[in-house]
């Protein structure tokens, strides 16, 4: 998810498609949140 969001963000910025920037931002934000949860779970174990 993070890779897809990063790729979409780069593509959107290069093409100046600012509608897709929002979608890419959501993907990256969701992936980062998921990584934070996984990190916390790993630290607890």
PDB file with one MODEL, atoms N, CA, C and O in Angstrom:
MODEL        1
ATOM      1  N   UNK A   1       0.829  -1.185   0.000  1.00  0.00           N
ATOM      2  CA  UNK A   1       0.000   0.000   0.000  1.00  0.00           C
ATOM      3  C   UNK A   1       0.879   1.257   0.000  1.00  0.00           C
ATOM      4  O   UNK A   1       0.592   2.232  -0.695  1.00  0.00           O
ATOM      5  N   UNK A   2       1.932   1.213   0.777  1.00  0.00           N
ATOM      6  CA  UNK A   2       2.818   2.378   0.841  1.00  0.00           C
ATOM      7  C   UNK A   2       3.502   2.622  -0.501  1.00  0.00           C
ATOM      8  O   UNK A   2       3.617   3.761  -0.954  1.00  0.00           O
ATOM      9  N   UNK A   3       3.951   1.544  -1.126  1.00  0.00           N
ATOM     10  CA  UNK A   3       4.606   1.680  -2.433  1.00  0.00           C
ATOM     11  C   UNK A   3       3.634   2.219  -3.479  1.00  0.00           C
ATOM     12  O   UNK A   3       3.990   3.084  -4.279  1.00  0.00           O
ATOM     13  N   UNK A   4       2.405   1.703  -3.467  1.00  0.00           N
ATOM     14  CA  UNK A   4       1.398   2.166  -4.430  1.00  0.00           C
ATOM     15  C   UNK A   4       1.082   3.643  -4.206  1.00  0.00           C
ATOM     16  O   UNK A   4       0.985   4.413  -5.161  1.00  0.00           O
ATOM     17  N   UNK A   5       0.924   4.034  -2.950  1.00  0.00           N
ATOM     18  CA  UNK A   5       0.644   5.432  -2.641  1.00  0.00           C
ATOM     19  C   UNK A   5       1.778   6.348  -3.052  1.00  0.00           C
ATOM     20  O   UNK A   5       1.549   7.430  -3.592  1.00  0.00           O
ATOM     21  N   UNK A   6       3.009   5.908  -2.793  1.00  0.00           N
ATOM     22  CA  UNK A   6       4.175   6.709  -3.170  1.00  0.00           C
ATOM     23  C   UNK A   6       4.277   6.860  -4.682  1.00  0.00           C
ATOM     24  O   UNK A   6       4.580   7.940  -5.189  1.00  0.00           O
ATOM     25  N   UNK A   7       4.021   5.768  -5.395  1.00  0.00           N
ATOM     26  CA  UNK A   7       4.062   5.813  -6.858  1.00  0.00           C
ATOM     27  C   UNK A   7       2.982   6.735  -7.399  1.00  0.00           C
ATOM     28  O   UNK A   7       3.235   7.547  -8.289  1.00  0.00           O
ATOM     29  N   UNK A   8       1.775   6.603  -6.856  1.00  0.00           N
ATOM     30  CA  UNK A   8       0.674   7.464  -7.321  1.00  0.00           C
ATOM     31  C   UNK A   8       0.958   8.925  -7.016  1.00  0.00           C
ATOM     32  O   UNK A   8       0.642   9.807  -7.815  1.00  0.00           O
ATOM     33  N   UNK A   9       1.555   9.179  -5.856  1.00  0.00           N
ATOM     34  CA  UNK A   9       1.875  10.555  -5.491  1.00  0.00           C
ATOM     35  C   UNK A   9       2.898  11.142  -6.460  1.00  0.00           C
ATOM     36  O   UNK A   9       2.734  12.269  -6.926  1.00  0.00           O
ATOM     37  N   UNK A  10       3.939  10.394  -6.762  1.00  0.00           N
ATOM     38  CA  UNK A  10       4.958  10.876  -7.703  1.00  0.00           C
ATOM     39  C   UNK A  10       4.354  11.123  -9.080  1.00  0.00           C
ATOM     40  O   UNK A  10       4.650  12.134  -9.717  1.00  0.00           O
ATOM     41  N   UNK A  11       3.513  10.208  -9.538  1.00  0.00           N
ATOM     42  CA  UNK A  11       2.868  10.359 -10.846  1.00  0.00           C
ATOM     43  C   UNK A  11       1.951  11.576 -10.856  1.00  0.00           C
ATOM     44  O   UNK A  11       1.940  12.343 -11.819  1.00  0.00           O
ATOM     45  N   UNK A  12       1.182  11.751  -9.786  1.00  0.00           N
ATOM     46  CA  UNK A  12       0.248  12.877  -9.710  1.00  0.00           C
ATOM     47  C   UNK A  12       0.985  14.208  -9.693  1.00  0.00           C
ATOM     48  O   UNK A  12       0.567  15.163 -10.348  1.00  0.00           O
ATOM     49  N   UNK A  13       2.074  14.271  -8.951  1.00  0.00           N
ATOM     50  CA  UNK A  13       2.847  15.514  -8.882  1.00  0.00           C
ATOM     51  C   UNK A  13       3.477  15.821 -10.242  1.00  0.00           C
ATOM     52  O   UNK A  13       3.451  16.962 -10.701  1.00  0.00           O
ATOM     53  N   UNK A  14       4.039  14.799 -10.877  1.00  0.00           N
ATOM     54  CA  UNK A  14       4.666  15.014 -12.190  1.00  0.00           C
ATOM     55  C   UNK A  14       3.661  15.456 -13.242  1.00  0.00           C
ATOM     56  O   UNK A  14       3.988  16.263 -14.112  1.00  0.00           O
ATOM     57  N   UNK A  15       2.436  14.934 -13.168  1.00  0.00           N
ATOM     58  CA  UNK A  15       1.415  15.301 -14.158  1.00  0.00           C
ATOM     59  C   UNK A  15       0.566  16.484 -13.697  1.00  0.00           C
ATOM     60  O   UNK A  15      -0.313  16.951 -14.421  1.00  0.00           O
ATOM     61  N   UNK A  16       0.839  16.957 -12.490  1.00  0.00           N
ATOM     62  CA  UNK A  16       0.098  18.070 -11.884  1.00  0.00           C
ATOM     63  C   UNK A  16      -1.394  17.767 -11.763  1.00  0.00           C
ATOM     64  O   UNK A  16      -2.236  18.656 -11.895  1.00  0.00           O
ATOM     65  N   UNK A  17      -1.704  16.485 -11.509  1.00  0.00           N
ATOM     66  CA  UNK A  17      -3.085  16.049 -11.281  1.00  0.00           C
ATOM     67  C   UNK A  17      -3.342  16.074  -9.778  1.00  0.00           C
ATOM     68  O   UNK A  17      -3.138  15.080  -9.081  1.00  0.00           O
ATOM     69  N   UNK A  18      -3.791  17.218  -9.297  1.00  0.00           N
ATOM     70  CA  UNK A  18      -3.908  17.407  -7.861  1.00  0.00           C
ATOM     71  C   UNK A  18      -5.088  16.669  -7.251  1.00  0.00           C
ATOM     72  O   UNK A  18      -5.156  16.528  -6.030  1.00  0.00           O
ATOM     73  N   UNK A  19      -6.023  16.192  -8.073  1.00  0.00           N
ATOM     74  CA  UNK A  19      -7.092  15.346  -7.543  1.00  0.00           C
ATOM     75  C   UNK A  19      -6.524  14.007  -7.091  1.00  0.00           C
ATOM     76  O   UNK A  19      -6.938  13.465  -6.066  1.00  0.00           O
ATOM     77  N   UNK A  20      -5.582  13.477  -7.853  1.00  0.00           N
ATOM     78  CA  UNK A  20      -4.984  12.188  -7.503  1.00  0.00           C
ATOM     79  C   UNK A  20      -3.996  12.320  -6.348  1.00  0.00           C
ATOM     80  O   UNK A  20      -3.689  11.329  -5.685  1.00  0.00           O
ATOM     81  N   UNK A  21      -3.500  13.513  -6.102  1.00  0.00           N
ATOM     82  CA  UNK A  21      -2.606  13.727  -4.962  1.00  0.00           C
ATOM     83  C   UNK A  21      -3.333  13.382  -3.666  1.00  0.00           C
ATOM     84  O   UNK A  21      -2.751  12.770  -2.771  1.00  0.00           O
ATOM     85  N   UNK A  22      -4.593  13.767  -3.564  1.00  0.00           N
ATOM     86  CA  UNK A  22      -5.381  13.463  -2.368  1.00  0.00           C
ATOM     87  C   UNK A  22      -5.544  11.971  -2.160  1.00  0.00           C
ATOM     88  O   UNK A  22      -5.437  11.479  -1.037  1.00  0.00           O
ATOM     89  N   UNK A  23      -5.801  11.252  -3.239  1.00  0.00           N
ATOM     90  CA  UNK A  23      -5.935   9.796  -3.157  1.00  0.00           C
ATOM     91  C   UNK A  23      -4.617   9.164  -2.727  1.00  0.00           C
ATOM     92  O   UNK A  23      -4.593   8.284  -1.867  1.00  0.00           O
ATOM     93  N   UNK A  24      -3.538   9.611  -3.320  1.00  0.00           N
ATOM     94  CA  UNK A  24      -2.219   9.085  -2.970  1.00  0.00           C
ATOM     95  C   UNK A  24      -1.891   9.382  -1.513  1.00  0.00           C
ATOM     96  O   UNK A  24      -1.330   8.541  -0.811  1.00  0.00           O
ATOM     97  N   UNK A  25      -2.241  10.570  -1.067  1.00  0.00           N
ATOM     98  CA  UNK A  25      -1.989  10.945   0.325  1.00  0.00           C
ATOM     99  C   UNK A  25      -2.745  10.027   1.279  1.00  0.00           C
ATOM    100  O   UNK A  25      -2.207   9.623   2.310  1.00  0.00           O
ATOM    101  N   UNK A  26      -3.988   9.697   0.941  1.00  0.00           N
ATOM    102  CA  UNK A  26      -4.767   8.780   1.775  1.00  0.00           C
ATOM    103  C   UNK A  26      -4.112   7.403   1.852  1.00  0.00           C
ATOM    104  O   UNK A  26      -4.052   6.801   2.924  1.00  0.00           O
ATOM    105  N   UNK A  27      -3.625   6.908   0.724  1.00  0.00           N
ATOM    106  CA  UNK A  27      -2.955   5.603   0.707  1.00  0.00           C
ATOM    107  C   UNK A  27      -1.697   5.613   1.576  1.00  0.00           C
ATOM    108  O   UNK A  27      -1.467   4.687   2.354  1.00  0.00           O
ATOM    109  N   UNK A  28      -0.895   6.649   1.441  1.00  0.00           N
ATOM    110  CA  UNK A  28       0.340   6.747   2.216  1.00  0.00           C
ATOM    111  C   UNK A  28       0.026   6.888   3.705  1.00  0.00           C
ATOM    112  O   UNK A  28       0.672   6.250   4.537  1.00  0.00           O
ATOM    113  N   UNK A  29      -0.951   7.710   4.043  1.00  0.00           N
ATOM    114  CA  UNK A  29      -1.333   7.903   5.440  1.00  0.00           C
ATOM    115  C   UNK A  29      -1.851   6.609   6.058  1.00  0.00           C
ATOM    116  O   UNK A  29      -1.499   6.271   7.188  1.00  0.00           O
ATOM    117  N   UNK A  30      -2.686   5.889   5.317  1.00  0.00           N
ATOM    118  CA  UNK A  30      -3.216   4.615   5.815  1.00  0.00           C
ATOM    119  C   UNK A  30      -2.098   3.594   5.996  1.00  0.00           C
ATOM    120  O   UNK A  30      -2.086   2.852   6.978  1.00  0.00           O
ATOM    121  N   UNK A  31      -1.173   3.555   5.065  1.00  0.00           N
ATOM    122  CA  UNK A  31      -0.052   2.615   5.173  1.00  0.00           C
ATOM    123  C   UNK A  31       0.824   2.952   6.373  1.00  0.00           C
ATOM    124  O   UNK A  31       1.269   2.054   7.089  1.00  0.00           O
ATOM    125  N   UNK A  32       1.071   4.224   6.596  1.00  0.00           N
ATOM    126  CA  UNK A  32       1.877   4.633   7.748  1.00  0.00           C
ATOM    127  C   UNK A  32       1.184   4.289   9.058  1.00  0.00           C
ATOM    128  O   UNK A  32       1.837   3.874  10.015  1.00  0.00           O
ATOM    129  N   UNK A  33      -0.126   4.458   9.109  1.00  0.00           N
ATOM    130  CA  UNK A  33      -0.876   4.103  10.313  1.00  0.00           C
ATOM    131  C   UNK A  33      -0.791   2.603  10.568  1.00  0.00           C
ATOM    132  O   UNK A  33      -0.615   2.165  11.704  1.00  0.00           O
ATOM    133  N   UNK A  34      -0.915   1.832   9.511  1.00  0.00           N
ATOM    134  CA  UNK A  34      -0.822   0.373   9.636  1.00  0.00           C
ATOM    135  C   UNK A  34       0.571  -0.034  10.122  1.00  0.00           C
ATOM    136  O   UNK A  34       0.701  -0.915  10.972  1.00  0.00           O
ATOM    137  N   UNK A  35       1.601   0.602   9.587  1.00  0.00           N
ATOM    138  CA  UNK A  35       2.962   0.316  10.028  1.00  0.00           C
ATOM    139  C   UNK A  35       3.163   0.674  11.498  1.00  0.00           C
ATOM    140  O   UNK A  35       3.867  -0.038  12.215  1.00  0.00           O
ATOM    141  N   UNK A  36       2.564   1.750  11.949  1.00  0.00           N
ATOM    142  CA  UNK A  36       2.670   2.148  13.353  1.00  0.00           C
ATOM    143  C   UNK A  36       2.042   1.112  14.269  1.00  0.00           C
ATOM    144  O   UNK A  36       2.590   0.794  15.325  1.00  0.00           O
ATOM    145  N   UNK A  37       0.894   0.588  13.866  1.00  0.00           N
ATOM    146  CA  UNK A  37       0.221  -0.448  14.652  1.00  0.00           C
ATOM    147  C   UNK A  37       1.084  -1.704  14.707  1.00  0.00           C
ATOM    148  O   UNK A  37       1.261  -2.297  15.772  1.00  0.00           O
ATOM    149  N   UNK A  38       1.616  -2.103  13.565  1.00  0.00           N
ATOM    150  CA  UNK A  38       2.469  -3.295  13.522  1.00  0.00           C
ATOM    151  C   UNK A  38       3.729  -3.113  14.365  1.00  0.00           C
ATOM    152  O   UNK A  38       4.166  -4.046  15.039  1.00  0.00           O
ATOM    153  N   UNK A  39       4.306  -1.932  14.330  1.00  0.00           N
ATOM    154  CA  UNK A  39       5.496  -1.652  15.135  1.00  0.00           C
ATOM    155  C   UNK A  39       5.179  -1.768  16.619  1.00  0.00           C
ATOM    156  O   UNK A  39       5.948  -2.360  17.377  1.00  0.00           O
ATOM    157  N   UNK A  40       4.053  -1.209  17.033  1.00  0.00           N
ATOM    158  CA  UNK A  40       3.654  -1.288  18.437  1.00  0.00           C
ATOM    159  C   UNK A  40       3.433  -2.739  18.856  1.00  0.00           C
ATOM    160  O   UNK A  40       3.812  -3.135  19.958  1.00  0.00           O
ATOM    161  N   UNK A  41       2.825  -3.524  17.982  1.00  0.00           N
ATOM    162  CA  UNK A  41       2.596  -4.936  18.289  1.00  0.00           C
ATOM    163  C   UNK A  41       3.915  -5.689  18.415  1.00  0.00           C
ATOM    164  O   UNK A  41       4.064  -6.539  19.293  1.00  0.00           O
ATOM    165  N   UNK A  42       4.862  -5.387  17.553  1.00  0.00           N
ATOM    166  CA  UNK A  42       6.167  -6.043  17.631  1.00  0.00           C
ATOM    167  C   UNK A  42       6.902  -5.677  18.912  1.00  0.00           C
ATOM    168  O   UNK A  42       7.552  -6.527  19.520  1.00  0.00           O
ATOM    169  N   UNK A  43       6.803  -4.434  19.320  1.00  0.00           N
ATOM    170  CA  UNK A  43       7.467  -3.991  20.543  1.00  0.00           C
ATOM    171  C   UNK A  43       6.839  -4.616  21.781  1.00  0.00           C
ATOM    172  O   UNK A  43       7.523  -4.839  22.779  1.00  0.00           O
ATOM    173  N   UNK A  44       5.544  -4.899  21.722  1.00  0.00           N
ATOM    174  CA  UNK A  44       4.853  -5.523  22.852  1.00  0.00           C
ATOM    175  C   UNK A  44       5.228  -6.989  23.006  1.00  0.00           C
ATOM    176  O   UNK A  44       5.151  -7.541  24.103  1.00  0.00           O
ATOM    177  N   UNK A  45       5.629  -7.610  21.924  1.00  0.00           N
ATOM    178  CA  UNK A  45       5.958  -9.047  21.972  1.00  0.00           C
ATOM    179  C   UNK A  45       7.387  -9.208  22.232  1.00  0.00           C
ATOM    180  O   UNK A  45       7.877 -10.335  22.312  1.00  0.00           O
TER     181      UNK A  45
ENDMDL
END
